[in-house]
């Protein structure tokens, strides 16, 4: 694992539910790919906004990563979480630059029932934080 790998910091932020630490690991040109939005969300500010909302929606006591695949500049982290009685399974896919700043963050989810639930919860969270 490279010294500039942001995965360790990501895990610390998730464990602490620390949205304020996102700024330190996101590149200015970061791109967020949502499982429910057609277009990528481009820029550090909007990426941080989506990830901060996800911290509130996803990271409850049942959230846990079940598998990690880590390369030199990218990682895939599979997770599971129970939300409102729905078992959500998904992956966080991230790519980072030489400085260890995340340049791309993509979330993929299953099953369809989970996607619909997440869409509702994320929309409510993002609306509340406008």
N, C-alpha and C positions, 0 to 999 in steps of 0.2 A: 504494500500500500504506500502511495506517495505521501510525503509530508504535507502537501497542500490539499489533501483529500478532505472535503467538507463533511463527509458522512459522520464522522465522530462528533463534530460540532452540531450537526443536524440532530443526532440522537440526544445530545445534551439539551437542546432547545425543546425537543418533543417531550422529554422526561420532565423538564421544568415547566412545560407549557409556556415558554418564554417567547412571545411574539416580537419582543423588542430586539432580540438577537438576530432576527432575520436580515436586517439591514447589513450586518457585518459579513454575511455569507452570500449575498446576492450581487451579481455583476450589474452594472448600470443598464446593460442591454439584455437583461434576463427576459426569457419568454416563458409564459405559463400556458400549458395545454390542459384545459379542463375536460373532464369526461362528459360534460353536458353543454359546453359552449362550442359552436362551430369554428369560430376564428380564434387563433392564438392571441393571448393577451401579452402585449409587448411593452417592456420597460420594467425597471426595478420597482417603481411605486405600485403599479397595478399587480405585479407578481406578488409583492409583499402583502398587498390587500387581500388577494385570494388565499394565500397561504395562512394569513392571520385568521381569516374566516374559517378555514379548514381546521385550524388549531381548536377553535371553539366547537365545531361540529363533530369532528372525528375523535379527538383525544380525550376519551373518558377512561374510566378504570379498566374497561375490557380491551382497549386498544393494545395491540402488540404486533411487533414484526415477527414473522415466522421464517423468513428466508432472505438472504442477501447475496447478490452477485455483484462483485465490485471489480472494476477494471482500472486502468491508469487514469482515465478522465471521465468515467461514467459509472453509474451504479443503478441496480434495480433492487428495490426493497419491497418484498411482499408483506402485506399486513392483513389482519383480521380485526374486526370490531363489531360489537352488537349495538345497534341503534334502534330504539323503539321496537324491540323484538325481531328485528331483521338482522340476520348474519351477513355482514358486508365483507367481501374479499376483494382486495385490490393490490395495485402496485404503484409505488412512487418511482418514477424513472428520472434520474438527474444526470446532467452533464456539467462539467466545470472547466474553467480555463486554467492556464499555467499558474495563476495567482491563487487558485483554490476557490474562486468565486463561481457560484452556480450560474450558468448561462441558459440552461433549459431545465424546466421542471414539468413533468407530464404525469398525470394521474389517470389510471385506468381502473374501472370498477366492474364488479359482477355481483349478483345477478341483476336482471332488469329491475326487479322490485327495489333493490338497493340503489340503483342509479336514480330512479324516480324519487325515492326518499331523500337522497343527498341533494338532488336538484332543488327540492322544496326547502330543505334546511339551509343550504348555501344561499339561495336567493333571499331568504328571510334575513340571514346574517349580514349579507352584503348590503341589503336595503337599510337595515338598522344602523350600519356603520357609515352611511353616506353623509 
